[in-house]
Amino acid sequence: MNYPLAGLIIIVVIAGIIILIKRNQKDKTSFEKQLDNTEIHPGTDDEPKTKQD
């Protein structure tokens, strides 16, 4: 295998890994924001309490 091709493949793989990491970080922050918005806070529960025997 010739060295320029191997170098190009290594650069493409490293760039792909960096892109995936950055996308994952962005998805993580948007997921955390969604979770904060949908979290049930004390006193905001709309379902009536049922008695348990």
N, C-alpha and C positions, 0 to 999 in steps of 0.2 A: 504494500500500500504506500502511496507516496505521501510525503510529509505535509505539503500544503493542503491536501484534501483532508487529512486527519486533523490538522489545525482548524480548518473551517468547520468540520463536524463538531469538534470540541467547543468552539465559539458558539455555534448554533445551539448546542445542548445547554451551555451555561446561560445563554440569553433566554432560552425557554424556561429554565428553572427560575430565573429572576422574574420573568413576566408572571409565572404562576404564583410565586410568593407575593408579589405586589397585588395581584387580583384577589388572592385569598385574604390579605389584610383588609382590602376594601370591602369584601363580602362580610368579613367578620364584624367590622364596625357598623355596617348597615344592618346586620342581623341583631347586634346589640341594641341599636336604636329601635328596631321593631319590637324587640323583647321588652324594652323599657316602656314603650307606648302601650303594649298589650298586657302588661303586668297588672294583676289585681291588687289594688292598694286597700288597706284596712278601711272599712266603712263604705266601700263602693260596690259591695257584692249585691247584685240585683235579685238573686234567687232567695226566696224566703227560707228561713231556717226550719228544718223539720225536727220534730221530737224523736229521739231515739229511745226505745224501751229497753 
